[in-house]
Amino acid sequence: MNDPTPNLRPRLPQLDPVAVFAALGSKVRWPVIQTLADGRQMTTNEVARMLRRDPDGVGQHLRVLDAAGVAKAYIGEDRRVVIYQIPAVFRPSPGVLDFGFCRVDLNQL
């Protein structure tokens, strides 16, 4: 029988829990995650400038988050620029990240 109430939240992508926990398990990446948790789109240089960190190191951490599926990388208008964002499907409410098998309340950290 069909459910009469529509699914208001898009279906979560299948992520590898080991890769996600490895990406989330670095205390160096937490400031990056918290910076992107509100859905903003930022380049590596913007994140590095905001966190007062080296762009090369921040870029490596952003690539790990992208490879795990925690963040998504997009090519900018200038094709030399990569823009990162935590997809809306993982942000059900402000300050909360939900990966299906793991829910993180950033306000509790």
C-alpha positions as CSV (number, residue, x, y, z in Angstrom):
1,M,0.0,0.0,0.0
2,N,1.3,3.5,-0.8
3,D,2.1,5.9,1.9
4,P,-0.3,8.9,1.6
5,T,2.2,11.3,3.1
6,P,5.0,12.4,0.7
7,N,8.6,11.9,1.7
8,L,9.6,15.5,2.5
9,R,13.3,14.7,2.8
10,P,15.3,13.4,-0.2
11,R,16.7,10.0,0.0
12,L,20.2,9.9,1.5
13,P,23.0,8.7,-0.7
14,Q,24.7,5.5,0.3
15,L,27.9,6.4,2.0
16,D,30.6,4.1,3.3
17,P,30.4,4.4,7.2
18,V,34.1,3.6,7.6
19,A,35.1,6.4,5.2
20,V,32.7,8.9,6.8
21,F,33.9,8.1,10.3
22,A,37.5,8.3,9.2
23,A,36.8,11.8,7.7
24,L,34.9,12.9,10.8
25,G,37.5,11.4,13.1
26,S,40.1,14.1,12.6
27,K,40.1,17.0,15.0
28,V,41.7,19.1,12.3
29,R,38.7,18.7,10.0
30,W,36.1,19.7,12.6
31,P,36.6,23.4,12.1
32,V,36.2,22.8,8.4
33,I,33.0,20.8,8.9
34,Q,31.6,23.4,11.2
35,T,32.4,26.2,8.7
36,L,30.5,24.4,6.0
37,A,27.7,23.0,8.1
38,D,25.3,25.8,7.4
39,G,25.3,25.0,3.7
40,R,27.6,27.8,2.5
41,Q,29.7,27.2,-0.6
42,M,33.3,28.0,-0.2
43,T,36.6,27.6,-2.0
44,T,39.7,26.1,-0.4
45,N,41.2,29.6,-0.1
46,E,38.1,31.0,1.6
47,V,38.0,28.2,4.1
48,A,41.7,28.5,4.8
49,R,41.5,32.3,5.2
50,M,38.5,32.0,7.6
51,L,40.3,29.4,9.7
52,R,43.7,31.1,9.4
53,R,45.3,27.9,8.1
54,D,47.5,26.9,5.1
55,P,45.4,26.5,1.9
56,D,47.3,23.4,0.9
57,G,46.5,21.6,4.2
58,V,42.9,22.8,4.1
59,G,42.6,21.6,0.5
60,Q,43.8,18.1,1.5
61,H,41.2,17.9,4.3
62,L,38.5,19.1,1.9
63,R,39.4,16.4,-0.6
64,V,39.2,13.8,2.2
65,L,35.7,15.1,3.1
66,D,34.7,15.0,-0.6
67,A,36.1,11.5,-1.1
68,A,34.1,10.2,1.9
69,G,30.9,11.9,0.6
70,V,30.6,14.3,3.6
71,A,31.2,17.3,1.4
72,K,30.7,17.8,-2.3
73,A,33.1,19.5,-4.6
74,Y,31.9,21.6,-7.5
75,I,33.8,23.3,-10.3
76,G,33.3,27.1,-10.1
77,E,32.6,29.5,-13.0
78,D,36.3,29.9,-13.2
79,R,37.1,26.2,-14.0
80,R,40.4,26.5,-12.0
81,V,38.4,27.0,-8.8
82,V,36.8,24.2,-6.8
83,I,33.9,25.0,-4.5
84,Y,33.0,22.8,-1.5
85,Q,29.7,22.4,0.3
86,I,28.0,19.9,2.6
87,P,24.9,18.8,0.6
88,A,21.5,19.9,1.9
89,V,20.4,16.3,2.2
90,F,22.8,15.9,5.1
91,R,21.6,19.1,6.8
92,P,18.0,18.3,8.0
93,S,18.1,21.2,10.5
94,P,20.5,24.0,11.5
95,G,23.5,22.6,13.4
96,V,22.7,19.0,12.6
97,L,24.4,16.7,10.2
98,D,22.7,13.4,9.4
99,F,24.4,10.8,7.3
100,G,21.7,8.1,7.8
101,F,23.8,5.9,10.0
102,C,25.3,8.7,12.1
103,R,23.7,11.9,13.3
104,V,25.9,14.8,14.6
105,D,24.6,17.7,16.6
106,L,27.2,20.4,16.1
107,N,25.7,22.5,18.9
108,Q,26.6,19.8,21.4
109,L,30.3,19.8,20.5
